Amino acid sequence: MLRTTGGYWDPVLWIIGFIVIAIIAYIIRGFGRKDYKGGEQLKPYLSGVEEPSKEEVHIRAGNIYWGFMEALKGYYDAMMKIHTGIINDYIAWFVGISALLFIAVFLVEVI
């Protein structure tokens, strides 16, 4: 048991609580309808209209973010030039920028 300023935290009680909640949820689920079948009941009701195919209603991400991409076209063009997709390049950028931040923080502490 861990005593903190907000009370105590006991992992065994949490596990017992989760088990009790799972049992209650399983019992509630057991009271569900027994006459449910798949097939026709799985289709959404669209006021009698046949559901269109997924290809017809799929909205591509390029269409959703068109205005955003168009407004920041200059930025994205510059970023696409340095984007290689190779993990070693990303790690090198991370290490380099982390070193610069470390040096900047160290210099601020010294001054």
C-alpha positions in Angstrom: 0.0 0.0 0.0 1.3 3.4 -0.9 0.4 6.4 1.3 0.3 9.7 -0.5 -1.1 13.2 0.4 -4.2 12.3 -1.6 -4.9 9.1 0.3 -3.6 5.6 -0.4 -3.2 3.6 -3.5 -3.4 -0.2 -3.3 -3.0 -2.1 -6.6 -4.7 -5.2 -5.3 -7.9 -3.2 -4.6 -7.7 -1.7 -8.1 -7.4 -5.2 -9.6 -10.3 -6.5 -7.5 -12.3 -3.4 -8.6 -11.7 -4.0 -12.3 -12.6 -7.7 -11.9 -15.9 -6.8 -10.2 -16.7 -4.2 -12.9 -15.9 -6.7 -15.6 -18.2 -9.3 -14.0 -21.0 -6.7 -13.8 -20.6 -5.7 -17.4 -20.7 -9.4 -18.5 -23.9 -9.9 -16.5 -25.5 -6.8 -18.1 -24.4 -8.0 -21.5 -26.1 -11.4 -20.8 -29.4 -9.7 -20.5 -29.1 -8.6 -24.2 -31.4 -9.7 -27.0 -31.1 -13.3 -27.9 -32.9 -13.0 -31.3 -30.1 -10.8 -32.8 -28.8 -12.1 -36.1 -26.1 -10.9 -38.4 -26.6 -10.3 -42.1 -29.4 -7.9 -42.8 -29.4 -6.5 -39.3 -25.8 -5.4 -39.7 -26.6 -2.9 -42.5 -27.2 0.7 -41.5 -30.7 2.1 -42.1 -30.6 4.9 -44.6 -34.3 5.6 -45.2 -34.6 2.7 -47.6 -31.7 3.9 -49.8 -29.1 1.3 -50.7 -25.8 2.0 -49.0 -23.2 3.3 -51.5 -19.9 1.4 -51.8 -17.0 2.5 -49.6 -15.0 3.7 -52.7 -17.8 6.2 -53.6 -18.1 7.8 -50.2 -14.4 7.7 -49.2 -13.0 11.2 -48.7 -9.2 11.3 -49.4 -7.0 13.2 -46.9 -5.8 15.4 -49.7 -9.3 16.7 -50.1 -9.9 17.2 -46.4 -6.7 19.2 -45.9 -6.6 21.0 -49.2 -6.9 24.6 -47.8 -4.4 23.9 -45.1 -1.9 22.4 -47.5 -2.4 25.2 -50.0 -1.9 27.9 -47.4 1.4 26.3 -46.2 2.6 25.2 -49.6 5.9 27.0 -49.3 6.7 25.4 -45.9 5.7 21.9 -47.1 7.7 22.3 -50.3 10.8 23.1 -48.3 10.2 20.3 -45.8 9.7 17.7 -48.6 13.1 18.6 -50.0 14.9 17.5 -46.7 12.5 14.6 -46.0 14.2 11.4 -46.9 12.3 8.8 -44.9 15.5 7.3 -43.6 15.5 6.8 -39.8 19.2 7.6 -39.5 18.6 11.1 -40.9 15.9 11.7 -38.3 18.1 10.5 -35.5 20.9 12.7 -36.7 18.6 15.7 -36.7 17.3 14.8 -33.2 20.8 14.5 -31.8 22.0 17.7 -33.5 19.1 19.8 -32.3 19.4 18.2 -28.8 23.1 19.2 -28.7 22.3 22.7 -29.7 19.6 23.0 -27.1 21.9 21.6 -24.5 24.6 24.1 -25.4 22.1 26.9 -25.3 20.8 25.9 -21.9 24.3 25.4 -20.6 25.4 28.9 -21.9 22.4 30.5 -20.3 23.2 28.9 -16.9 26.9 30.0 -17.1 26.0 33.6 -18.0 
